Amino acid sequence: MTPPLPPVRVEKALALLPEIEALGPLRALLVSISRPDERSLWSSSGPYLTLGKRGVQPEELRRRMPQAFHVITEHLQTLYRAYVEALECQQRADGTGAVAALVRAGHGEERVGRLSQARAWYDVALRVSQALQDRRPEVESLRSLGELFLRLGQYAEGARHFQRALAIAEAEFDQTGAIAACEGLGDAALAQSQWTGAQAWYARGLRLATAGGDQRQIGRLERDLGVLARHQRELTVAGEHLRRARECFESGDAAEEMAGLLNTQGQLEAQLGRPQAASGAYREALAWLQRAPRDAGLEVTIRLNLAELHLEAGRFLDGEEEMRRAEQVAIAGNLPGRLAQIYTLMGKLRGRQLDETGFVFFEQAIELSRMLEPSPTTEAQVYVEYGLFRERLGQREEARAYLERARELYGSVGDAADRRRVEAELEKMTA
Amino acid sequence: MSRVVPNGSPASPPAAPRKEETQVLRILAVGAEGGGSGGLLHGIRQWVGEGGVEIEAAPDLPRAVRQLGTGRWHVVVAVLGDHADDDLAWWVDTLRGATAAPRLIAVAAGPSMGLVLRAEKLGVLDVLSLPVRREDFLRALRRARPITEAAVTLPVVEPHAVGQYALVGQSAAMLDVYRLVARVAPSTATVLVQGESGTGKEVVARAIHINGPVSSGPFVAVNCAAIPENLLESELFGHEKGAFTGAVMRKIGRFEQAGGGTLFLDEIADMSLALQAKILRAVQEREIERVGGTDTIPVDVRLIAATNRDLKDAIKQGRFREDLYYRLAVVLIRLPRLGERGDDLLLLTAYFVHQFAARYGKQIHAISDRALELLRNHAWVGNVRELRNVIERAVIVATDEVLRAEHLPEEFRGEEATLPDRPEGALLTLAEVEARHITRVLAHTNHQIGAAAEILGIHRNTLTRKMKEYGL
């Protein structure tokens, strides 16, 4: 009997796959079915295992290909149906319905990570909505575009869309639209470290939501204010906002919101130097997540926070275990950007152990942050930690080169706060 | 070379057993109130009576997590929902983070054999089928109760220190290794260390370096399997500035870094044939070239290579150069598996317990008979590395001076689990044996159905049908 052939390494499998968008679902499938080589789990390279070193069986890929076809067909069906629905609405002179269908298609594209395609749908929706008498669809289109730009890291552009949405919503007495626009403006300001602006927008949104009495909206804005206060290191204020947000969500049994909130609560507890409470909050966040529709991104975030908590406490074994769990979730959920964050943290862990081979995690993270929809912000974050890793090992020249690259990347996306942070590190290194 | 001298012997007198029989068993029943669970909570309260058991209820997982954070719990009885597999994974993950690692009794409507096997692997105490029968529940609970365990005192081990590592063991197989290391170390001969993962190849390499003529020089280790293939060459030989995108400055490779010392190439079988050729040239001619460079740089290193593969087999398959093999295997040291080292297991356990107890500020002097038996019965695929890992985790969770079975990972304890709806001690049914064997073979073939079917000697369609039938 011939023994089974060894699996092909993912790094080799991906090298065979051209960077064509149509092959995206195949790439996602390949990554999601990859497994660590059983033989390597306890080998000395086991602790350094990254996505590239996992193995994939061509036979399994062939067998599972119908899954990829199913995903493609389902996605195309969603888009085609949305278009036909928009067309039928047009025929019935129902502009509002047409815009809603187009926006829905855009959301569908966003869900599978096709952000530029989503923008194309929203642009059409906006154009159609601008010809309508009812201006609420225009608010909805602008809001979708605003959120998309924030996701793309184009904060100023996002804020511009939310501003327009707010102006129209207020003129049309569209309270829901106005609240959402305020929240979006707050998010844009927060992302650019403009604390005063963020405070003003969230507070305005909260006033509107309180007047409307929608507990979920109130809860969201209280949570936003809590997040902001945490960034400003006003920890007591943050705790108060989070407590109020929790009351709102608990009364509505909003599982996903509860998970997000408890994650923030965990971060706050960690900042307050209460690791036990932080760990409890993260664990509870994960438990709420189990009841919500699967959100792999949020799960990875919570697990990474938990891992970081272990890392700070010097509990490397627990930290690594949590990171490996996050890795599993990110691989199964096809989240290459999040994988880059996970590997960055793993590299940081190795740096703490003064383990030079930890550089393999940063190299893998850089590669992942450049895959398909490249994210300069993620890449910059990797370079910052890579630089600090090199510095910890006494390799100052390399450390400086990586930090300079991070500064350059932050500059290219207009992230002034992080750029300053990197400059401070560089100055520290010179001193 | 100094030998390992255990001051205590494996047959040391048992440590005093702890008195835990009187301890109140705290049970948290989750999702057991009404609904699909058919009032399980009410049943549990009646079945356990009042003596020595404390029961609380939580409606769902999030609320249970909050309650688990309020103190020490021994058992969680969780009613799994429609997605039992998913629920089970969440529960196991949650309990891992809880204080004192409570055991899980999962309750599901018509659990499949696959669910039961997965639960067993995850260390779940039992999977009970709804409606739960009194005797099944009480049987599961009996196994959850902490029992009085006899314990043996851990011997004090004086290892042969190798930097921050140590050689521990006095089995015949290890004594052979020590003798060979002592003979080869004083020379500058190239050495190939062969052994399964986790058998201590790097420790042996360090021992050779420390006891050799270049001990004052650096010991540089490179893990060839850990480094991405496209970076390995520059990692080994270095590169000049601008040699490729990302080569922002000149880099000195590991061969040069190891100058005047030892270069340890771990997992050498994972190297591409092209790179093997360059290593061969470096070994033969004692000179290298940096990537993108033109100068030839002389290197003066002692080379030690290691592998967990059978290199002769790799040569036959054309994946390893024969000439390189003979250059590396001037002296060949084969390391034994942990399973072949007899009572070294106890010595290593003792050594790691003392090491980690010191690190985590614990006082642990003994190991219970049951824990030791579980360690002895384990397959140890990862050999000493796996044992070290298991002991570190056990020391972290241990609360008194005896290391017990409950401190070992869930999967160790899972090995004791029994299938549901079957009286304790009863033999397995044919279907149960078949399901377990299929699971093992699938794991062995990395879930390749074709290969698994071939090993099992059945058609792949039959295998697929059986997998579906057993819920695997």
Interface residues (C-beta under 8 A of the other chain):
Chain A: M1 P4 P7 E11 K12 R35 D37 E38 R39 S40 L41 W42 S43 S44 S45 G46 Y48 L49 G52 K53 G55 Q57 E59 E60 R63 A255 M258 S279 G280 R283 E284 L286 A287 W288 Q290 R291 L306 R315 L317 D318 R325 T357 V360 E363 Q364 E397 E398 A401
Chain B: D60 L61 P62 A64 V65 R66 G69 D86 D87 W90 D93 T94 G97 A98 S197 G198 K201 E202 N223 C224 A225 A226 I227 P228 E229 L231 V248 M249 D266 E267 D270 N308 V381 G382 N383 R385 E386 N389 E392 R393 I396 A443 T445 N446 H447 Q448 I449 G450 A451 E454 I455
